[in-house]
Amino acid sequence: MDRDLAAILALILLLTVVLALAVAVIPHRNRSGLPRSRQVNRSRKPTPPAPPPSSPPPPPHVTSEEMICRLVGETSRGVGVFGADLGVPVIVSTGGGERLALLFGDVFSPGGGGANAAATFEPPLRDCPDLEWVTDPDGRFAEMWPSLREDWVDSSTVPAGAVEVGGVLYVYAMRVTHWAKRLNASDSVHAYGVLFSGRLGEGFVETEVRWPLDEKFVNVAPVMGRLPSGEEVVYLLASGRFRDSPIYLGYVPPDDIADPAAYRYFSGLDSDGAPTWSSSLEDAVPVVEDVRVGELSVIYHPTAGAYLLMYKNYGGRPGFHLRVARDLWGPYSQPEVLTPCVPRPAWFEGPAWGGCYGGYLIPGEFGEDGLSLYYTLSLWVPYSTFLMRLSLSSLPGG
């Protein structure tokens, strides 16, 4: 009997050892029913997987490009505008409806130049428009605002983008504090963005909206749009250091456009792929990278349901880039690269003509079939602005 009891005790001891070894090897299970190595941490919200990247729309395909007419030259000399650049377009309200305005920069005139000038015309745009210049009582072009023309203070303040809100025209301008000296290779342009408000022919005042020197929002291109929530806002695409910047995005509620504290800056996408915004300019991240941009413009094509962005790239793929996006935070299509001045086009009248820049898309003008785009193009020689037309093979973003 003692021998049997000893055998039973030995068997129990053996089973105890085997069970202990099994517990040590098999992952412990707890109240969740999951092995501890796979248990979800209930103390924090699980991080969802990153959403798959949305595919960019196809790039626009330009089938033809033509120069429509010269906007600044013989026809503008009667009001004292012998030379001017940019031609920033904006839709403005008048007593008889809407007109298109073109805002020009740095006017050359034998009788004394000016910081800027403006002209309007009646849409729709098909051929060369009949410009009506905004003039003073003497019939001479009227500045929207003056420039001090003082180096390192205000060398030049020119329009960069504009939007009308509640009958008031808001013009985002680039204030150049210093133009680089051509014979000094180490010198560079320095500028910052500033906002003016007013009405054509009635004068403009500088608002409190301005950004730091050379920082992200120097050239600013506004366009109306809606947040994912449906709230209407003024979106802003912008570049920083002069012709050496990626493209950034921000927005401001229309009623608060003159309040610096109301501006928000795109700071990335959340885990659901939705845009995030910050009140700090330091948090702004680019929506278009690997480019070197100065002047830029953006318009919305209502039939296509897409935005069109144009800028001149001074980086690796030089030329004017035309891109499409369904949302301003991207993704953007690959660029259609335009070179309207290379090789020399037939409309160049002299061997010295050249030095193309600018590239401002005209809002609301898409031709009868929706496949036309118009933009203003500046030349350094002759110092002037031209109207250009592009034809597309299909609706952008399709």
Secondary structure, DSSP 8 states (H G I E B T S, - for coil): -HHHHHHHHHHHHHHHHHHHHHHHHS--B-TTSSBGGG---TTS-----------------EEEEEEEEESSSGGGGGGT-SEEEEEEEEEEEETTEEEEEEEEEEEE-TT--EEEEEEEE-S--SSS---EE-B-TTSSB--SS----BTTTBSEEEEEEEEEETTEEEEEEEEEEE---TT-TT---EEEEEEEEEETTTEEEEEEEE--TTSS-SEEEEEEEE-TTS-EEEEEEEE-STT-EEEEEEEE-GGGTT-GGG-EEEEEE-TTS-EEEES-GGG---SEEEEEEEEEEEEEETTTTEEEEEEEE-SSS-EEEEEEESSTTS-----EEE-TTSS--TT--STT-EEEEEEEE-TT---TTS-EEEEEEEEEETTEEEEEEEEESS-TT-
